[in-house]
Amino acid sequence: DFSKSLQVSKSLESLVSRGFGPQGLQTLLATSTGQVLISNNGATIFNALNIGHPVGRLIVKAIDKMTQYTGDGSKIFILTLSQILQHIDYRYTENERGQLLRAISHFTQHIFPLLQQHALKCSKTCNLDSDKEAFCDSFKSVLRSVMSPHYPARTVECLISTVLSTFNFDLPSHLFLEQVSIITQNFNLFTIKTIGPSVSDSTTLDSFIIQRDFGIYFDTYLSNHVRFVILTSAIEGQINSEDQESIHLSTNNSLRKFMEYQRRRIEKFVQICTNQKINLIISSTGITKYSLQVFHSNKISVIHYVEEEDAEILSQMCRKNVISEFPRDEFSVKEIFLASSCVRVIINGKPCVQVTPCGEGLAPYTKTLVLTAPTEGLCRQLYTVLHKAIKSLYLSINLVHPRTQILGKSSCESVTMPGGSTFELMCSNFLFKWSKKKTKCEESQMAEILADAFLGVARTLHRNVTETTQNQTRDFLLKLSTIREASIGDQFLGFDRRGTLQEMDKEGILEPCSVKFHVVSCVMELLYTIMKTDGMIGTKNKVTVS
C-alpha cells in the first residue's frame, strides 16, 4: 500500500528533520535494551531503530549502504525521498503507477545526466598543482560543512586544523590521492580515542601506533636504526617437505626428534636475523616462550599477536612484503623494514607501541589522530563525525589524467558545490525550467515533482536556521525569488547558519559534488523499487517482496 510507504517515510523524516543543518537539534532515542542515545548523526539514529515495517527496513538498509560509501547524506536522503513520495501522492493515483515508473526510469537515464552537467558547470574546481592554497581552502570548507552541525564554530576550526595537519599537500597528485585513500580506508588504524577535557585538545602523532591487543617482549627502547621483519606464520611452522622427516608424536624418540627439529629452525631463523642485523620481529601469530628466550639472548625484540590489519598497513606504508614462509638462507631486501624508532608508550592507560617507519620508497602515510572528548560516548561521536568528514574529502577529489603524454603527469582536482542547500535550490530551478520545455505529461510531471522535492529540502533547512515566526513561509518565498533572479547572472545563493542569503563558497562552506549526485541516484533507485513493489508478505523471520 503506497499510503503505508508514505507514512513510514514521514515518520523517519520527523526523526531527523529538526537536526538538519548547522543549527540542527540533537535527537534523543531509547533503544530496545534501555540504552539512551543522543545524536545528531542521521546514520547513527537510523541504525539504532528497530523497525518492523518492511518498507522502513528497506529505507534504512538503503541509507546504510549509501553512507558506507559517502559517509554523509542520510538526512538529505530521507528528506528528499519523503518529499517526493508526498508529491507523488498528491499528483498520481494508484492506477497511474505504470506511468510513474516510466517517468522515474526516464529521469534516471536522460534528465539526471543533464542535471549533473549543469551542476558541474556551477561547481568550484581547484587544482593541487596549479593552486595549492585554493585546494587547501576547499578541503577546509568541506570539513567545515560536515562538522558544523555537530560542534560550535571555534571547536570546528580547531578540528579542521588538526585534520589538515595529517595531510602533506606538497606531495605529487597521485601520491596525495593515495595518502587520502589510505586514511579513508584504514581510519580506525590511524585514530586513537582517549578521555580528555575537551574535543579541541585532539592532536596528531608523527608515527604509526600499534594499539590493539598484542604481546610485547623487549626491555629497552629501539631508536636511531631499527631493522625489522613482519611474520604472518609461526616460526616453528609446518615441517618442510625438503627435510624429508615425518614426525609422529607417538613415541619419546619421535618427540625428541620433533623438538630438535624445532630448535634447529629457531636457531637458523635467529642466525639469519643476526647476519642481516635484524633487531625486531613483528608477528601476527604467537611465538613460544622458548623462542622468546632465544631472541632475547640474541638482543632481538619481539612484538607478537599483532592484528593482521596492523601488519598489512605497515606493509602498505613501507611498500615491503611480509614473510609468510620460512626463509631459506636470508631475507630479501623487500622483506626488511626500516624504522627510526620503536618505543613502548602508554596512551589512555593502555600499553601501545609507537613505530616510526623510515627509508626510501615509503608510501605517503598520514599521521595518527588522537581524538579526545570528556566521555567514551563523545569520543565515539567525534570518531564518527571525523570519519564522515574524511570520506567527504576523499570523494571531493578527482584525479585528472592528461589527454596526451606531452601534457605531463596527472593532476589532483577538488570538485565541490557551495553548501547551504545551494545544490537543491539550483536543481529545483533547473528542473522547473526543464519541465516547462517538455510537452510529454509524464516527463514534465516527474521533473516538477523533483523540483518541488528539492525545494522542500531547502525549505526545511531555512526553517531550522531561522526563528519560527508567522511570516517564515512568506520570508522563504521572498528569498526564493531573490535566488532565482541571482541565478540568471550565474550567482548561486544558499542559506547560512543565520538564514540569510549568501554565496556559500565565499563563506567557506563547500560540499563534494559526487556525494550530492550519489544521494540523488540512490533516492531514485529506492523510489523505483518502492513503486514497483506490488505487495509485501510478512513471515516469521523474513519479508518477501513481490
KAPE-V59269 format. One record per residue. RES is the residue in three letters. PHI is phi in degrees with one decimal (999 if undefined). NEAR is the number of other C-alpha atoms within 12 Angstrom. Layout:
res = [RES,RES]
phi = [PHI,PHI]
near = [NEAR,NEAR]
//
This chain:
res = [ASP,PHE,SER,LYS,SER,LEU,GLN,VAL,SER,LYS,SER,LEU,GLU,SER,LEU,VAL,SER,ARG,GLY,PHE,GLY,PRO,GLN,GLY,LEU,GLN,THR,LEU,LEU,ALA,THR,SER,THR,GLY,GLN,VAL,LEU,ILE,SER,ASN,ASN,GLY,ALA,THR,ILE,PHE,ASN,ALA,LEU,ASN,ILE,GLY,HIS,PRO,VAL,GLY,ARG,LEU,ILE,VAL,LYS,ALA,ILE,ASP,LYS,MET,THR,GLN,TYR,THR,GLY,ASP,GLY,SER,LYS,ILE,PHE,ILE,LEU,THR,LEU,SER,GLN,ILE,LEU,GLN,HIS,ILE,ASP,TYR,ARG,TYR,THR,GLU,ASN,GLU,ARG,GLY,GLN,LEU,LEU,ARG,ALA,ILE,SER,HIS,PHE,THR,GLN,HIS,ILE,PHE,PRO,LEU,LEU,GLN,GLN,HIS,ALA,LEU,LYS,CYS,SER,LYS,THR,CYS,ASN,LEU,ASP,SER,ASP,LYS,GLU,ALA,PHE,CYS,ASP,SER,PHE,LYS,SER,VAL,LEU,ARG,SER,VAL,MET,SER,PRO,HIS,TYR,PRO,ALA,ARG,THR,VAL,GLU,CYS,LEU,ILE,SER,THR,VAL,LEU,SER,THR,PHE,ASN,PHE,ASP,LEU,PRO,SER,HIS,LEU,PHE,LEU,GLU,GLN,VAL,SER,ILE,ILE,THR,GLN,ASN,PHE,ASN,LEU,PHE,THR,ILE,LYS,THR,ILE,GLY,PRO,SER,VAL,SER,ASP,SER,THR,THR,LEU,ASP,SER,PHE,ILE,ILE,GLN,ARG,ASP,PHE,GLY,ILE,TYR,PHE,ASP,THR,TYR,LEU,SER,ASN,HIS,VAL,ARG,PHE,VAL,ILE,LEU,THR,SER,ALA,ILE,GLU,GLY,GLN,ILE,ASN,SER,GLU,ASP,GLN,GLU,SER,ILE,HIS,LEU,SER,THR,ASN,ASN,SER,LEU,ARG,LYS,PHE,MET,GLU,TYR,GLN,ARG,ARG,ARG,ILE,GLU,LYS,PHE,VAL,GLN,ILE,CYS,THR,ASN,GLN,LYS,ILE,ASN,LEU,ILE,ILE,SER,SER,THR,GLY,ILE,THR,LYS,TYR,SER,LEU,GLN,VAL,PHE,HIS,SER,ASN,LYS,ILE,SER,VAL,ILE,HIS,TYR,VAL,GLU,GLU,GLU,ASP,ALA,GLU,ILE,LEU,SER,GLN,MET,CYS,ARG,LYS,ASN,VAL,ILE,SER,GLU,PHE,PRO,ARG,ASP,GLU,PHE,SER,VAL,LYS,GLU,ILE,PHE,LEU,ALA,SER,SER,CYS,VAL,ARG,VAL,ILE,ILE,ASN,GLY,LYS,PRO,CYS,VAL,GLN,VAL,THR,PRO,CYS,GLY,GLU,GLY,LEU,ALA,PRO,TYR,THR,LYS,THR,LEU,VAL,LEU,THR,ALA,PRO,THR,GLU,GLY,LEU,CYS,ARG,GLN,LEU,TYR,THR,VAL,LEU,HIS,LYS,ALA,ILE,LYS,SER,LEU,TYR,LEU,SER,ILE,ASN,LEU,VAL,HIS,PRO,ARG,THR,GLN,ILE,LEU,GLY,LYS,SER,SER,CYS,GLU,SER,VAL,THR,MET,PRO,GLY,GLY,SER,THR,PHE,GLU,LEU,MET,CYS,SER,ASN,PHE,LEU,PHE,LYS,TRP,SER,LYS,LYS,LYS,THR,LYS,CYS,GLU,GLU,SER,GLN,MET,ALA,GLU,ILE,LEU,ALA,ASP,ALA,PHE,LEU,GLY,VAL,ALA,ARG,THR,LEU,HIS,ARG,ASN,VAL,THR,GLU,THR,THR,GLN,ASN,GLN,THR,ARG,ASP,PHE,LEU,LEU,LYS,LEU,SER,THR,ILE,ARG,GLU,ALA,SER,ILE,GLY,ASP,GLN,PHE,LEU,GLY,PHE,ASP,ARG,ARG,GLY,THR,LEU,GLN,GLU,MET,ASP,LYS,GLU,GLY,ILE,LEU,GLU,PRO,CYS,SER,VAL,LYS,PHE,HIS,VAL,VAL,SER,CYS,VAL,MET,GLU,LEU,LEU,TYR,THR,ILE,MET,LYS,THR,ASP,GLY,MET,ILE,GLY,THR,LYS,ASN,LYS,VAL,THR,VAL,SER]
phi = [999,-63.1,-62.1,-67.7,-61.6,-63.3,-65.1,-64.3,-63.8,-64.3,-64.8,-67.8,-63.2,-63.3,-71.7,-121.2,-63.2,-75.0,-96.2,-84.9,104.0,-68.4,-106.5,-66.0,-87.8,-79.0,-109.6,-106.3,-127.9,-112.0,-75.1,-64.9,-90.1,92.3,-75.1,-93.9,-118.4,-119.7,-154.0,-114.9,-92.4,-60.1,-62.3,-63.5,-66.2,-65.9,-69.5,-83.7,-79.9,-112.2,-93.0,-93.6,-73.7,-57.6,-65.4,-61.4,-67.5,-64.2,-65.1,-63.5,-65.1,-65.3,-64.7,-62.1,-65.1,-67.2,-69.8,-62.9,-90.3,-88.2,80.8,-140.8,102.8,-65.7,-69.3,-62.5,-57.9,-71.8,-65.1,-65.0,-61.5,-63.9,-64.0,-63.5,-63.0,-64.9,-72.9,-65.0,-61.7,-77.9,-98.3,-114.9,-98.8,-61.5,-74.8,-98.7,-63.6,-59.8,-62.8,-66.8,-61.3,-63.6,-66.9,-64.0,-62.7,-66.4,-61.6,-62.2,-86.2,-120.3,-80.7,-59.6,-59.4,-66.1,-64.4,-63.8,-61.4,-64.2,-65.9,-66.9,-65.1,-97.6,-81.4,-108.8,-117.1,-128.8,-105.8,-64.2,-75.7,-88.8,-145.6,-64.7,-64.8,-65.8,-62.6,-64.4,-64.0,-66.8,-62.0,-59.9,-67.0,-65.2,-61.5,-64.0,-63.8,-75.9,-89.6,-58.1,-67.9,-109.8,-139.0,-62.4,-58.5,-66.6,-64.9,-60.5,-65.1,-64.9,-66.6,-60.0,-61.8,-67.3,-65.3,-65.4,-69.0,-82.1,-105.6,-107.8,-78.0,-87.5,-71.9,-61.1,-56.5,-67.7,-74.7,-64.3,-62.9,-64.3,-61.9,-65.7,-64.3,-62.2,-72.5,-67.4,-79.7,-126.7,-61.5,-66.5,-83.2,-106.9,-132.5,-128.6,-97.3,-131.4,-82.7,-148.7,-68.8,-152.5,-63.6,-66.7,-82.5,-60.1,-145.3,-132.6,-123.3,-85.9,-161.3,-96.9,-110.9,-86.5,-116.5,-85.0,-52.7,-159.7,-114.9,-128.5,-145.6,-153.6,-93.4,-118.7,-74.3,-101.0,-141.0,69.8,-146.4,-115.8,-115.3,-141.3,-125.4,-116.7,-105.5,-115.6,-137.4,-66.6,-64.0,-63.4,48.4,-84.9,-74.1,-69.9,-65.5,-65.8,-70.9,52.2,-117.8,-118.5,-104.8,-122.0,-81.4,-114.8,-130.0,-63.2,-64.0,-67.5,-63.8,-63.6,-62.8,-62.7,-64.8,-65.3,-62.2,-63.4,-62.9,-62.9,-62.8,-65.0,-63.8,-64.6,-63.6,-63.8,-64.5,-61.3,-62.4,-65.5,-63.3,-102.5,57.3,-83.1,-116.3,-150.7,-116.9,-112.5,-129.4,-84.2,-114.4,-76.6,-114.2,-64.6,-62.2,-62.0,-63.2,-60.8,-65.0,-64.1,-61.6,-63.7,-66.4,-101.0,58.7,-113.5,-81.3,-135.9,-124.3,-124.8,61.0,-73.3,-60.6,-61.2,-64.9,-65.4,-63.1,-66.9,-70.1,-63.3,-62.8,-68.7,-66.7,-90.3,55.8,-120.9,-105.2,-81.5,-100.1,-106.3,-131.9,-63.9,-67.9,-75.6,-125.6,-160.4,-82.3,-78.1,-60.7,-75.0,-106.2,-101.3,-92.9,-121.2,-145.0,-77.8,-163.0,-148.4,-130.3,-85.2,-135.3,-110.6,-122.1,56.6,77.3,-118.4,-69.1,-136.5,-122.4,-102.6,-112.6,-115.8,-64.1,-149.0,102.5,-80.8,78.6,-66.7,-70.7,-76.7,-74.2,-98.5,-74.3,-89.3,-86.5,-104.7,-94.5,-118.9,-159.3,-63.4,-133.2,-63.7,-61.8,-70.4,-64.1,-64.2,-63.6,-62.2,-59.7,-63.0,-64.9,-69.7,-63.8,-62.5,-67.4,-64.8,-62.3,-63.2,-61.3,-62.4,-75.3,-83.1,-100.0,-121.8,-96.5,-91.0,-88.0,-67.0,-69.8,-135.0,-66.5,-69.7,-71.2,108.6,-81.4,-68.0,-126.6,-100.8,-123.8,-103.1,-113.4,-133.5,-129.4,-55.5,-84.5,66.8,65.9,-60.7,-62.3,-64.1,-66.4,-66.2,-64.4,-61.9,-65.4,-64.3,-68.2,-64.3,-67.7,-64.6,-65.1,-73.5,-86.6,-98.6,-97.9,-66.6,-64.1,-67.0,-66.7,-64.5,-65.8,-65.5,-63.5,-66.2,-61.5,-68.8,-62.0,-67.4,-66.0,-61.8,-65.7,-65.1,-63.9,-63.6,-65.1,-64.2,-63.5,-61.2,-64.1,-76.7,-101.2,-118.3,-70.8,-76.6,-136.0,-67.9,-95.8,-63.3,-65.3,-63.3,-62.7,-65.3,-64.6,-65.9,-66.3,-63.0,-63.4,-65.1,-63.4,-68.6,-66.7,-68.6,-67.4,-63.6,-93.8,57.5,-114.7,-110.2,-106.7,-144.4,-98.7,-83.4,-70.5,-104.8,90.5,-87.3,-79.5,-145.2,-81.6,-67.4,-66.7,-74.2,-85.0,78.9,-123.6,-129.2,-129.7,-64.0,-63.0,-63.2,-66.2,-61.0,-63.1,-67.1,-62.6,-61.9,-61.8,-67.3,-62.4,-67.6,-64.8,-67.5,-59.5,-62.6,-64.1,-64.0,-72.2,-83.3,-78.5,-81.5,-167.8,-129.0,-110.2,-85.0,-120.5,-66.1,-114.1,-150.2,-120.9,-100.8,-101.4,-115.6]
near = [21,27,20,20,34,31,22,30,39,26,24,38,34,23,33,38,40,33,33,42,43,35,31,32,24,25,25,22,23,16,18,12,11,9,13,15,24,25,34,38,44,45,36,33,34,38,26,28,27,19,22,18,26,29,36,31,26,29,42,36,25,32,38,29,25,31,34,25,26,35,37,44,43,45,43,44,47,46,44,42,45,40,37,42,38,28,27,35,25,17,23,25,15,19,13,17,25,19,25,35,29,23,33,36,27,24,34,30,18,17,28,28,17,20,34,30,17,24,34,25,19,27,33,34,34,28,30,34,26,19,19,25,17,25,34,33,31,42,46,38,39,47,44,44,44,45,42,38,36,38,34,19,21,16,23,32,26,25,39,37,26,29,41,33,23,31,34,24,29,21,22,23,31,26,28,34,35,29,33,40,27,31,37,31,23,28,33,29,33,40,37,35,38,31,25,22,16,21,36,27,24,35,29,27,25,23,30,40,40,42,36,28,22,27,29,34,32,27,18,18,25,29,21,17,22,30,35,43,43,44,41,30,25,29,38,29,24,20,22,19,9,9,14,9,15,17,23,15,13,12,11,12,13,16,16,16,19,25,20,17,25,26,21,20,28,30,24,24,34,36,24,26,31,24,16,24,24,33,39,43,48,46,37,33,28,29,32,23,15,18,30,29,20,27,33,23,19,25,24,36,37,44,42,37,30,33,26,26,24,35,40,27,35,45,32,27,36,33,26,30,26,34,32,22,22,26,27,15,15,24,32,18,19,21,28,35,44,37,31,23,28,38,31,27,21,16,24,18,11,19,19,25,33,30,41,35,38,31,19,16,18,24,29,33,39,42,34,35,38,38,40,32,27,21,18,20,20,27,28,27,31,39,34,32,38,44,36,38,44,45,36,43,48,39,34,40,39,30,26,24,17,13,11,10,9,9,11,13,18,25,29,36,36,43,38,46,45,41,44,46,44,44,47,44,42,42,42,36,35,33,35,28,19,27,26,19,16,18,12,17,19,27,31,27,33,39,41,33,36,46,33,36,36,39,37,35,38,43,38,37,41,40,34,31,32,28,19,16,12,11,13,20,20,16,22,33,18,16,25,32,18,22,33,27,17,22,24,16,12,17,23,37,39,43,40,35,32,20,30,26,34,27,27,34,37,23,25,31,38,44,46,44,40,32,39,43,35,31,36,37,30,32,39,36,27,38,39,28,23,37,36,25,23,18,19,21,17,15,12,8,9,13,18,16,18,14]
//
